[in-house]
């Protein structure tokens, strides 16, 4: 009886919410980009006098209840676009209105000066979540001129960098596999090109990029540390446009336009590197039997959008990226070594968006994802009897996903929004390794069988604005995982609160719990393409983390000119991680070439599980608009891991742990044609495992003693001694990058020349260390030296881009 009464009261409460605002007017419409008509998803709209607001959906649609007044103004904001003030008196509210935002610099001075409301402050100071301005991404100087979203994300607080020049992203103590990277709802398992020096994403065709590192919405799950959600832009439904660029390492081109005017559009984009051609041109004198290393990558994006009706939108998008490396070395004895490495991602997304009414909308998506890695190596050696022995290694691994998503969003009133949804993913893992030891004999091979698992989840999330100062977000996600030998059902509660006080101050706090059912095995921790994805099984438990975060923020400059606004946020977090997995000491994923079926061991035998802790403090000072823009990001953090079978069971620092991390980014519009930019980064050195001693070990071999002419201790081998895992700290990393962009415009055609200098003061940052022995004049060992090797010196680059 008690439960029935509670249900009736809850139903009455939900039904009464729309009646609380029945005297208000309902304003509906779309927020589009001026010129192209592209829908702007995630744009914020706030009634300046009441603080009530909303966000646009994926089609740029919004619905908002406003008081019955003729002098109301709506403030519209979107990352990369100037803040726009829209007086409702200029529109007839009997039908949906259209709001056009002009991309580029801020508007001129306006006379209306609204006070920043709690929702506007909350959008500007969203702690744990950062929306990247793609306009700023294009202005930041980059390595070899390749604009890279992931490298700009590395400049944000809470995000640690990988090795020199890489796109590795390590968020709040998590590894690269703990980032959920989405491209139009499709998971991208390896987001790297050219061994991690460039990312797999073409920034010219992205509409939005959001990084979430805390206070995760209930719709996201499956990873512990972050969500990087990227959306491709919608092609122009009115006019044909194109843009591209030519650089030193790669070129790219994109084309968009209408297939059926105002109803159906297309978007095509491609990128191709010519690094292999450059190496061939730079080494013309090599002999025919000396083939230098060849490597290249390409990627391709395609998207079709169709407005089926005023309430229905259908989109189909796809991505294909591929990397290839080939190398060969031959010596005077005609012995040779051939090697090859291939990896690539393929994704496809079919999405249907339906708006049932001004309050209720839904989205359904079918997603396909595939990642595959292939490694091959062949070595030929000439023996003493002139016989040729050929050894070959073939190695292959991959993962394939089929996913179904469905979401509903119900706006109960201006202050209440409810989101519910479900996900289901069918994974097929193919972790395998095949070793053929001698091609002159019958081949010996072995492989792990494919593993099929099911991962799913349901969630519900409620947004509640209590007046103009307090905002609550609560949600519950329940994840389900099914393997042939085990299954898991785990709840994942989410809660966040923010409160505005004083003159524009905002304080926020959040608690989240996450589970991760897929894992990446790595010997390096750098996110290379040779890292392997494996599932949770009966012997490997799912990773689990919980995180608490809190912070305070303020927007400086309360005038109506956004160009004068500077946001400051300070946030702290604490996170624990359980059931992390890693290789055992000396373990390898490769199966021995002479293994039989009875000797074959499961891959789980080579891994061990542990736990980790991470805590930190993050500061972000940001100016998004104006003649001068940029940000300062600083992080102080501490991350430790502990595995019973690693480092003697003692805690240690993971490789990517950095105590201090600082990034300064500045962009200055010198004129309408000339733009200056620069970045300076500093980071504490990485934690590495370096030997503390090097000596020669003589091996006791009694069989040699049977021959009087041989000494029992005749055999010897070099040995390196280690004191502990990751106990050595590399030198601090710091680098200055500078850029100048000079543009011109004629009618609708624009072109830009960009000159960048990477590592402007030629800092020799450590890439890796090696302990090597030195010999004296008599060729006897004298001392041992630790050498530091660097990768990139000062690198000037020129790049040309165009748009029509």
N, C-alpha and C positions, 0 to 999 in steps of 0.2 A: 504494500500500500504506500509505503514511504517513497519507493522508487517511482511509482506512478504519479504521485503528487509532484515530485521533483521534476519529472518529465513534462507535466502539464505547465508548471510554472516557467520552465525554461522555454517551452514553445510559445507561451504568452509573451515572454520577454522579447524573443526574437521577432514575433509578429508586431510588437509595439514599436520597435525601433524605427521602421519607416514612418510611422504616424507622428513621431516626435518632430519631424521636419516637414510635415505635410503643407505647411503654409509657405514653404520656400519654393522657388522656381527651379526647374531642372534645366541645366545647360548641358548640351551635348555637342560634340564636334570632333575635329581632327587637328592634329598638329603636324604640319608638313614642312619640308625644306623648300624655301623659295627658289624657283627656277627649275628644279628637277621634280618637284611633287613627291619626293621620297618621304615615306612615313617615318616619324621620329618616335621610336619606342622609348619609354621610360622618362619622357619629359614631365617635369613637375609643374602643376598648376595650383596656385594658392589665391584665395580671395583675400585681398590685402586688408580689408577691414575686420574680417572675422577669424582669419587663420585657418579656415577650412580649405582642404585641398585634396588632390588626387594625382595619379600618375597615368600616363597614356599606356595602352597595351601595345602588343607587337604591331598593330596596324595603325598606331598613332591616335586611336580613338580614346575619348574620355567622356565621362559623365560626372556632373558636379552640381550639387544643390546650393543655391545662393539666396540670400534674403531678397524680398520684393522691393528693390530700390533701383532707381535709374542712374545712379552715380557710382556704381560699383566698378572696380578695376581688378583684373586678374593678372597676377605676375606669373610669367611663363619662363622656366629655366630648363636648359639642357646643356650637357657637357659639350664644349666646342662651339656653342652658339651664344650670342649676347643675350642677356636677360631682357625680356620684352614685356612691356606693360600694355595690357589690352583693355580698353574701356568698353564695357558691355553695351553702353548706350549706342555704340556705332553698329550694333548687330540686331537683326530680328531673331528673337529666340524661339520662334515657332518651328524652326527647322535646324538641323545641325550646322554649326558654324565652322569655318576653316581658319586656322591661325598659321601664318607663314613665318618661319624663322630664317633670317639671312645668315649664312655661315660667314665667319670671319671675325673682324675686330668689333669692339663694342659700339653701341649706338651713341649718337650725340646726346648732349645734356637734355634731360626731360624735366618738366615742371612738377610732375607728381612725385612726391617723396614719401613712399609708404614706410612704416616701421616694420622691420623684419619680424615675422611671426615665428612661432615655435616650429612650424613645419618647414619654413624657409631655412631657419637656423639648423634644424635637424638634417635637411638635405645637404647643406654645406659642410656640416661637421659630423657626417656619418662615420662613427668609429667602427673599425674592423672591416669597412667596406669602402673601396676607392674606385670611382669611375674615371677611366683614363680619357683625356682629351686627345682624340686622334689628330687634331690639328697640331697640338704640342708634340706628339710623337713624330710627326713629319719634320718638325723644326729642330729636334735634338740631334746633334752630330753623332754619327755612328761609324763603326768599323767598316772600312772599304765602301762607305756610302750606302750600305744596305739598311734601310729603316726597319727596325725590329721591335715589335711590341714587347716581347719577353725581356729584352735588354732594358727597355724603359721601365718595366715592372721591377727589375733589379734595383732601380734607383729609389724605390719607395721604402719607407721604414717598415721593419718587420720582415723584410725579404733579404736573404743573404745571397751573395754571388757564388758561382762555382769557380772553376779554374779560369785562367786568363783567356778572355775573349769568348767564353762559352755562354750559352743561353740558359744554363742550369739555374733553377729557381728553388730555393730552400726557404720555406716560410715557417717562422716561429718554431724552429727546431726540428721540422719535418724533412724527410728526404724527398727526392724528385718524384717518387711513386705516390706520395701522399698529396699530390695536387690533382684535382679533378679539372682537366682541361677540356672544355667543350667548344666545338665549332658548329653552330646551328644545331644544338642538342646532341651532336655526335661526339663521343669520347675520342680524343687523339692520344694514343698511348706513347708515341715517341715524337715530340714536337720539334725535332732537330733536323737540320741539314748540315752537311759538311762536318761531321763529327762534333756537332754541337756549337759551331761557330756562328751559325745562323738558324733562326727558327723557321718552322714550316709554314708560317702565315704571311700572306701578302697584305701589308697594311693599307694598300690603296683601295681595297674593296671591303674593309671592315666598317660596320656602322657603329658598333659599340663594343667596349671592352670593360668588364667589371671584375675587380679582384676582391674577393671576400676571404678574410683571414681570421674572422671571429664573429660571434653572433650570427651563425649560419641560419638562413631561412630553412624551414622544414622541408621545402621541396628538394633540397640538395642532400645527397648522402653518398656513401661509398668511399670517401676519402677522409683523412684525419686532419689535414693542415690548411688547405685552401681550395677555393673554387675560382677558376679563371674562365669566365663565361664570355665568349665572343660570338657576335652575330654578324652575318654578311648583310651588306646593305641591299635594298631593293633597287632594281634597275629602273631607270627613268622611263615612265610611261608616256612621255610627251615628245622627247627629242632624243636624237642619237648623240652619244658622247663617247669620247675615248681619252685615255691617258696612258702614259708609259714613261720609262726611264732607261737610260743606258749608263752602266757603271763599269768599274774595272773588273768586277768579279761576276756580275750577272746583269741581265736585262729583263724587263717585265713590261707587259702590256695588258690593258683592260679595256673592254668595250661594253657599253650598255645602251639600251634603247627600247622602244616599243615594238612588240610583235603585233598586238592589236591596240591601237591608240586608246589611252585612258583605261584600258582593261587588262592587258597582258604585257609584261616586260621581260627582258632577258638581261643577264649579266655574265660575261665571259672574261676570264683572266688567266694569264699564263706567265710563268717565270722560268728562265733557263740560265744556268751558269756555264761559263766557258773556262773554268779553272784548268781543266785537262788540256785544252787547246793552248793556253798560255804556257803550261809547263813544256809542252811539245815544242812550242816556238822558242822558248828560252833555252832548250837543250838540243839544238840541231846537230851537234857533232857526235852524238852517241852512236855506237855501232848498232847494227841491226839486231844482234843478239842481246843487247842491253836495253830493254824496254823500260822507260821511266814510269814512275807512278802516274796513274791516270785516275782522276776522280771528277765527278760532275753530279749535279742534281737538277731536277725540274719539278714543278708542281703546276697543277691546273685546277681552277675553280669554275663552276658553272651554277647558275641559278635562274629559275623561271618563276615569276610571280603572276598570279591571276586573281583579279577581283571577280568572283563568280556572281556575286550580288552585293547589295548594300550591307549584308550581314555575314557574308561568307568570303573567305580568302584562302587560296590554295597556293602553296609554294613547294618547289622541288629544288634541292641544292645538293651538290656533290663536290668532293675534293679527292684528288689523287696526287700523291707526292712520292718521289722515288730518288734514291741515292745509289751510286755505284762507285766502287773503288777497285782498281786493278793495278797489280804491280808484279815485276819479275826482276830477278837478279841472277846473273850467270858469271861464274868465275873461269879462270884459265883452264881448269880440268874439265870444263863443260858440265860441271854440276850446276844445278839451277834450283831456284825457289820461286814458285808462282803463288800468288795470293789473291783472293777476291773477297769482297764484302758488299752485300746488297741489302738494303732495307727500305721499307716504304709503308705508307698509310693510305688507306682508301676509306672514304666515308660517303654515305648517301642519306638524305633526310627528306621525308615526305610529311608536310605539316598542313593541317586543316584547322583554320581558326573560324569560330562561329560565335556570333553575338545574338543571343536569344532575345535580349531586351536591353534597356539602358542600364540594368542592374546586373544581369547575368551574362557571362561569356565563358567560352570553353575553348580548349586547344587539344588536338590529338596529333600525335607524331609517331611515325614508323621510322626507325633508324637502323642503319647497317654500318658496322665498323670492322675494319680488318687491319691488322699489323703483322708484318712478316719480316723475318731476318734470315739471311742465308750467308754462311761463311764457308769458304773453300780454300784449301792450301795443298799444294803438291810440291814435293821435294825429290830431286833425283841426285844420287851420289854414286860416284865411280869407285868401286872397291879395288883392292890390291890386285885381283886377277882380271881387272878391266871389265868386270861385269857391272851392269847398271842396275842399281836398286832404286825403285820408285816407291815413295810413301805418300799417301794421300789422306787428307782429313776433309770430311763433309759434315756440315753442321747446320741445323735448321731449327727454327723456333717460330711460333706465331700464336696469335689470339684472334678470334672472330666473335663478334657480338651481333645479336639481333635483339632490338629493343622496341617496346611499345610503351608510350607515355600518354596519359590523359589527365587534364587539369580543368577544374572549374574555378571561376572567381565570381563571388557574389558580393555586391556592394549593398549592405543592409541599410546604411544611411551614410551621411557625409562623414561620420566619425567611426563607422564600423565597416570592416571588410573581412570576408571569410574566403580562404582558399583551401581547396581539398584536391587531392590527386592520387594517382597510383602509377607505379613503374614496374616493368618486368623485363629482365634481360637474360637471354640465353647465351652463356659463354661456352666457347670451345677452345681449350688450350691445347697446343701441340708442342710441349717441351720435349725436344728430342736431340740426340747427338749420334752421329754415325762415324765410326772410325774404321778405315780400311788400311791396315798396317803395311801391306806389301802388294803392289799391283802385279808382281810376278808370281804370286801365289793366290790360291782361292781367297776372295775377299772375306773379311770378318766384319760384321756390322751388328749393331744393336740400337734400339731406340725405345723411348718411352711411348706408351700408347696415348692417343688423344684423351683428354679429360673434359667431360661435359658437366656443367653445373648451371643452376638457376639462381638468379639473384633478383629479388623484388622488394617493393616497399609501398606503403600507403602513408599518407600524411594529412594533417589538418592544421591550419594556421589562422590565427585571428589577430587583426590589427585594430587597436582601440585607442582613439584620441579622447582623453578626458580633459575637456576645456582647451585652453590655448597653451598650456605648459607641459602637460604630462602625456606621454605616449607609451603604450604597452604593446608588445608583440609576444604572443605565446603560441607554441606549436608542439606537436608530437608526431614523430615519425617512427614507424615500426618496420624494421627490415627483416626479411626472411631469406634464408640461404639454404639451398638443397644440393648436397653432393650424394653420390650413390652410397656413401658409408656414414654420412653424418648430416644433420640439419640444425640450423640455428634460427631462433626467433628472438630479436633483441629490440627493446624500445629505445628511442633516442629523443629525450625531451630537449626542447629549446625554449629559452626565455630571454627577453631583452627589455630594458626600460630606459627611457631618457626623460629628463626633466629640465626645463628651462628656468633659470633664476637670474635675478639681477638684471643688468643691462646687456642682454645678448649672450650670457653664459649658458652652457649646456653640459650636463653631467649624464653619463651613460654607463650602463652595466649590462653584462650578458653572461649566460651560462649555456653551454652546449655539450652534447655527448654525441660522438661519432663512432661508427664501425666501418672497418675496411676488410673486404673479403678477397681482394686480389693483392698480390705482393710482387715486388721486383727484387730479384736476386742480383747483387752487384759485388764484384771484387774491388771496385774502385770508388763507389759512391758518387760518381760524377755524371751519371745518367747517359752513358754511352750507348750506341745502338746494340752493342753486344750484351747488354743487360737483359735478363730473362724474366718474363711475367709468368707467375705460377698462381694457382688458386688455393683457397683454404681446403684442407682435406681432414680426414680423421686424425692425422698426426700433426697438422699445422693449424692452429687456432686463428680466428680472425683477429686482426689488430683492433684495438679499442683505445679511445682517448676521450678525456673530458677537459674542458677549458673554461676558465673564468677570466673575464676581462672587464676593466672599468677605465673610465677616462673622463676628461673634461676638455671642453673646446669653447672657442669664442671667435666670432667674426668681427674683425676690426674695420671700422668705417661703415657707418650706418646710413650713409646717403643713398640716393637712388642710383648713383653711378657705380655699377658693378666693377668698373675698372679700378676703383679705389678700395675694393674689398680685399682683405687679407684674412685667411682663416688659419687659426692655430689650434692644434689638437695635441694632447698629451695622453697616452694610453699605456696601461700596464696589463700584463697577462701572466697567467700561470697555467701550464698544461702538463698532464701526465699521459704517457703512452705505454700500453701493455701489449705483449705478444708480438713485438717487433721481431723480424727474422733476418738472419745473416748467414753467410757461409761459415762453416766451422774452420778452424785454423788449418790451412793447407788443403782444404777441400776444393773440388772442382766439379762442375756440372757435367763434364765429359765422361762418358762411359769408357772403360778400358777396351782397347781394341781386341784383346784376346779373351774377353769375358764370354762366358756361356750363359744360356738362359737360366741355369741354376745359380750361377754366380751373380746374376744381375741384381743390383740394388736399386731401390726406389730413390728418387731424387730427394725425398725428405730425409734420407740418411745423411745428407751432406749439409744440412742446415741446423741452426740452433736458434732458440727463441730467447728474447730478453725484454727489457723495459727501458723507458727513457723519461727524462724530466726536462722541461724548458721553461724559463721565465725571462721576462724582459720588460724594458721601458722604451716607448717609441714616441718621437717628437716629429711633427710635420707642420711646417710653416709654408703656406702655399698662396700664391697669387695667380689666378687663372686667366685674367683678362687685363687688357691695357697695353700701352706701349712697351712696358717692361713686365714680363711674367716669368714664372718659374716656381721652384720650391726648394726648401731645405729639409732633408730627411735624415734623422739620426736615430740609431738603435744601439742600446746596450743590452746584451743578452747573455745567458748562460745555458748551455745544453749539455746534458750528460746521459750516457747510455750505460747499461750494465747487462752483461750476458754471462751466465754461469760457466760457459765453456770458452769464453774469450777473455784474454788479459788476466788469466788466473781468477776470474770471477770478480775482479775489482772494477769499479766504475771508470769510464774513460770518456774523453771528448770525441764526438764524431768529427770526421774530417772537415765538414763545412761549418763547424762552430767558430764564430768570430765574436770576440768580446765587444768590440766597437765597430760600428759601420756608419759612415757618413757620406752623403751625396749632396752636392750643390748643383743646381740646374738653373741657368739663366737664359732668357730669350729677350732680345731687344730689337724693336722695330725702328731701325734708323730712319727709314722713309717707306713710302709705299712700294719701293722696288728693292730695298736692301734690308736684310735681316741678319743680325749677329746672334750667335748662340755659343754656349760653352757648358761643359760639365766637369766637375772635379769630384773624384771619389777617393775615399780612404777606408781601409779595412784592416783590422788585426789579422795577422798571418794565420793560415790554416793549420790545423792540428794534423801532423804527419807522423808516420812510423819510420824512423831513421835508425840505422844501426849505430851503436855506440863504440863498437870495436870490430876489427877485421884482422883475422889471423889464419895461419895455415894449420890444418889438422892432419896429423899422420894416422893412417888407418892400420890397425892391427890385423894382419892377414897371415894366420899360421901356415896356410898352404904354401906361401912363398918361402917359408923357412925350410921346406923339404929340399930346396935347391941351394946348395952352399954358396952359389954365386949371387944369390939374391938376399937382400935384407928383409927381415920380418916386417919392418916398418917402412918399406919402400914406397907404398902408395900414399899420396897426400891429396888434399883438396882444400880450396879456400872456403872459409866459414865466416859469416857475419853474425855478430851477437847483438841482440835487441834487449832493451831494458823494460819495455812496456809498449802498449798499443797507443799510438798517437800522442806520445809524450813530448814530441819535438814541435816547437812553434816556428813556422816559417816567418820570414821577415814581413813587416807590414806592406800592404799593397796600396799604392796610390797612383793616380793617373789624371792628366788633364787632356780633354778633347775640345777642339775649337772648330767652329764652322761659320761660313759666310754664304748666304744665299742671295743671288742677284736675279731678279725676275723682270719679265716684261709682259705686257698684255696688249693685244690688238684684237678688238671686237670680242669674240668669245674664245679666242685662242690665247693660251698662256704658256710661257716657257720659263724655265728656271735653271740657272747654272749654280751648282753648289760645290764649294771648296771646303774640305774638312781636313783636319790634322788630328790623327789618333795618337795619343801618347806624346803630346806636344813637347814636353821637356825630356823625352827619351829616357824615361825611368826603366831600369832593368828589373822588372818585377819577377819574382821567382815563379817558375812554372813547375819544376821538380828538382829534387836534389839527388846526387849520386855520390857514394863513397868509393873512392878509387885509390889504389896504391901507387906510390912513387918509388923509383929505383935510383940508386946512386951510380957513380961512374963505372962500378964493377958489375952493374946489372943485378944488384942485390936489393931486396926491399929495404927502404930507408924510413918511410913514414906513410901515413894514410891521410888523405885530404878529402874534405867534404866539398864537392863542387855544387854551385848553384847554376841552373840553366834557365834562361829567359826565352820567351817566345816572340813577342812583338816589340820591335824598336819603334821609333817615330815613323808613322806611315801617312804620307799625304795622299789625298784622293780627290778626284774630280768626277762629278756626276751631272748628267743632263736629264731633265725631266720635262715633259710637255703635257698639255691638256687641251682638248678641243671639244 
